[in-house]
Amino acid sequence: MNVLTILPMAVVMVAGTQLVAAVFLASGDRPRRASLGFLAGAALVVSAGTTLAWLVFRLVRDAAGGGGGGGRKPVETVIDWVVLALLVVLAVVVFLRRHSAGEPAWMGRLQHAGFGYAFRLGLLLFVVMPSDDLTMVTVGATAARHGLPWWHLVPFVLLTLLLLALPLLALLLLGKRADRVLPRMRDWADRHSWIISEAVVGFFLVLTVVDLLK
């Protein structure tokens, strides 16, 4: 498993409410400042979350003697089982939340959000969402289990931010035409993003099972 393998999990990070919020911010009174604030908050949480998970599981792996030598170590099997359990729980969470997507009342305030409010929203959304917490732990644990250095988490964080920035990029590139594109993007994220999330989780789950069977 390498850095390219964990990249698809970025889709799970942004699917649903996170992308819908990004669309609202890009459609608001101060789209650039609000969107940048949201991205900054998300970047802080995703970077810290995946790094913390990587550090914890890396320390566990090294303490149990799984940091070097040939052959499969017992601690690596344990971590694989932990990751497998996290993925199963994540799949259930995504499935249960498939009909909870929508536009909560607080999203109406995003039309007038500035940098500070959007920054706090980015922090909060990625902290309180169970699917994001599970995804960050899964990515960090997987990278640590396979002995990947910390910087292998950076592409995952960057791809997550790029996906979140799609509404802002659409606004910058399309100008007035973005008024038609952004609502469609929001509706699609509301209705169908959970299906892609489940597919990505399933793919990652299969890879983890393959690791266990080796």
N, C-alpha and C positions, 0 to 999 in steps of 0.2 A: 504494500500500500504506500502511495506517495502523495505529494501535495495536490496533484490533479484529482485524486480520488475524493478528497474531502471538499473540493470546490462546490459540487452540486448542492451541498447542504446549505449554502448561502441562500438558495431559493426558499428553503423552509424558514429561514430567518425573517424574510421580508413578506412572505405571502400573507394575504389577508389584511388585518387592521393596519399594519405598519405601512404597506404600500398605499392603502386608501388614505391614510393620514398624509402621506407625502404628496398625493394628488391634491388634496384639499389645500395644503400649504402652497403648492405651486399655482393654485388658482386664486389665491387670496390677494389682499391689498398690497402686501410686501413680499412677493413670491421669492425673490432672491435671498433676502435676509432671513426669512422664515425657513426656507429650505436648507440654507447653510447651517442655521442653528440646529435644525432637526438632525442633519447629518453629523454635526459635531457631537451632539448628545449620543447618538447611536454609535459613533466611532469609539467614544470613550467606554461605553458599556460593553460592546462586543470585543474590543481589544482586551479590556480588563477581565471579562468573563472567560474568554478562551485561554488567556494567559494563566489565570488562576487555576483553571482545570488542568492545564498542561503541567504546571508546576507541581500540583498535588500528586497527580498520577506519575509524574516523572520521579518524584521523591519516593513514592511507594515502590515503583519499579526498581530503582537503584538500591533502596534499602533492603529489598528482598533478593538482591543479587541478579536482577534481570537486565543489568546494563551492559553486559559484555559476554564474551564466550560464545560457543556454538550451541546449537540445539535449542529447543523450545523450553522456556523457563515456566515453572508453575505460576508465577505471578502474572505472566503474560496471558495465560489461560484465564486466570481470575479476572483480569481487566477486560478480556474479550467477553466474558459472561456479563460483566457490569455494563459494557457498551451495548450488548445484545438486549439486556433488560431495559436500558434507557431508550433504545430504539423502539421496542415494543410499546412502552409507555407513551413515547412520542407519537407513534402511529395512532394509538387510541385517542390521545388528546386532539390531534389534528382531525380525526374522524368526528369526534364529539362536537368540535367547534365548527363543523362544516356549515351549519345553518345559523351560527351565531354571528356570522359576518353581517355587516350592515352599517348604518350610519348612526352611531350613538348621538345623544343630544349634545355632548360636549364637542363633537366635531364641527358644529356650527360656529364655534368660537375661533376655529382655525383660520377662517376667512380674514380675520383681523389680527392674526398672531404676528408678533415681532420676533427678533432673534432670541431674546431671553426665554419667552414662553415656549417657543419651538424647541429650544435646547433642553429645557426641563421635560418637555413632552418626549423627546428622543430618549432621554435618560429613563424616564418612567416606563414607557412602553416596553422597552427591551429588558427591563428588570422584572416587571410584574407578569409578563406573558410566560406561562409555563412552557409553551413550545420553544420559545427562544432560550430559556434557561436550560432546558433539556438538550437543545441543539448545541449550545456553547460547551456544555460539559462533555457531550459526545465527541465533538470535534477535538477538544483539548485532550481528552482521554485517549482517543485513537492515535493522535499524533505522538503522545508520550509512549503509548504501548509499543509503537513501531520504531521508537528511537529517533523520531524526526526532530531536528533542532527547532527552536522557537520561531525562527524566521519563516518556517513553513506555514505558520498560521497567518502571516501577513497577506498572502494572496486571497485567503478566505475572507479576511476582514475587508480588503479592498473590493472584492466582488460583491460582498454584501452592501457596501456603500454605493457601488455603481448601480446596483439594482434599485436601491432607494432613490438614487439621483435621477432615474429615468424620467419622472414627471418634470423635473426642473430642466433636464436636457431637452425634452420635447418642447417646453416653453421657449427655451433659448433658440432652438433650431427651427421651429415651425412658426413662431410668432403668433399671429391671430388664428392660424389654423389649429393651434393647440387647444382652442376653445372647444373644438369638436373631438379632438383626440383624447384629451384628459378625462372627460366623462366616460368614454368607452373603456379607457384603462381602469378607471375606478370600478365600473360595473363588472368588468372581467375579473378583477382581483376579488371582488365581493363574492362572485358566484363560482368561479372555477379554479382559483389558485390552490385550494385544498387538494384537488386531484393530483396536480403536479407535485405538491408536497408529499403526498402519500407515495407517489411513484419514486421520488428521490429517497425517501426513508426506506422503502422496500429494497431499492438497489443497494443502499448502504447496509441494510440488514443481511442481504445475501452475501455481501463481501465479508461481513463479520462471521457469518456461519462458515464460510469457506476457510477463514483463518482458524476457526475452532476445529475444523476437520483435518487440518494439515498435521 
